[in-house]
């Protein structure tokens, strides 16, 4: 049985060193990638908390005057055209966020989502 010499061996330091270096680089890259993903998750949570804190809850009451968002506008309605219709009076509030409103002009009653309403404030 013949033992390999250093000259004909596949395990010389010139071959092993680049492999060890590459493994070390990949390990460092995996650690950096893990840190990046962890920081990304933290940033997502902080951003969500920031935005949720600024969502204003709308508390409407029966008899309150509100404006209805005009959702059938074109993309460029014009500078002076209002996006709000009304005023309307709230006649009934449902638990799922639906609100029944009545138009003051036509006395028509219909149901809308409360996201489409905002409080009516009389001008000066």
MOMO-V830779 format. One record per residue. N is the residue number from 0. RES is the residue in one letter. NEAR is the number of other C-alpha atoms within 8 Angstrom. Layout:
n->[N & N]
res->[RES & RES]
near->[NEAR & NEAR]
This chain:
n->[0 & 1 & 2 & 3 & 4 & 5 & 6 & 7 & 8 & 9 & 10 & 11 & 12 & 13 & 14 & 15 & 16 & 17 & 18 & 19 & 20 & 21 & 22 & 23 & 24 & 25 & 26 & 27 & 28 & 29 & 30 & 31 & 32 & 33 & 34 & 35 & 36 & 37 & 38 & 39 & 40 & 41 & 42 & 43 & 44 & 45 & 46 & 47 & 48 & 49 & 50 & 51 & 52 & 53 & 54 & 55 & 56 & 57 & 58 & 59 & 60 & 61 & 62 & 63 & 64 & 65 & 66 & 67 & 68 & 69 & 70 & 71 & 72 & 73 & 74 & 75 & 76 & 77 & 78 & 79 & 80 & 81 & 82 & 83 & 84 & 85 & 86 & 87 & 88 & 89 & 90 & 91 & 92 & 93 & 94 & 95 & 96 & 97 & 98 & 99 & 100 & 101 & 102 & 103 & 104 & 105 & 106 & 107 & 108 & 109 & 110 & 111 & 112 & 113 & 114 & 115 & 116 & 117 & 118 & 119 & 120 & 121 & 122 & 123]
res->[X & X & X & X & X & X & X & X & X & X & X & X & X & X & X & X & X & X & X & X & X & X & X & X & X & X & X & X & X & X & X & X & X & X & X & X & X & X & X & X & X & X & X & X & X & X & X & X & X & X & X & X & X & X & X & X & X & X & X & X & X & X & X & X & X & X & X & X & X & X & X & X & X & X & X & X & X & X & X & X & X & X & X & X & X & X & X & X & X & X & X & X & X & X & X & X & X & X & X & X & X & X & X & X & X & X & X & X & X & X & X & X & X & X & X & X & X & X & X & X & X & X & X & X]
near->[2 & 3 & 4 & 6 & 6 & 6 & 4 & 6 & 8 & 5 & 6 & 8 & 6 & 6 & 9 & 9 & 8 & 8 & 8 & 8 & 8 & 8 & 8 & 8 & 8 & 8 & 8 & 8 & 8 & 8 & 8 & 8 & 8 & 8 & 8 & 8 & 8 & 8 & 8 & 8 & 8 & 8 & 8 & 8 & 8 & 8 & 8 & 8 & 8 & 8 & 8 & 7 & 6 & 6 & 6 & 4 & 4 & 6 & 4 & 5 & 7 & 9 & 7 & 9 & 10 & 13 & 13 & 12 & 10 & 8 & 5 & 4 & 8 & 5 & 4 & 5 & 7 & 5 & 4 & 4 & 6 & 5 & 8 & 8 & 9 & 9 & 11 & 12 & 13 & 15 & 10 & 8 & 11 & 8 & 5 & 4 & 8 & 11 & 13 & 13 & 13 & 12 & 12 & 9 & 4 & 5 & 7 & 6 & 8 & 7 & 8 & 9 & 9 & 9 & 5 & 8 & 10 & 10 & 8 & 8 & 4 & 4 & 3 & 2]
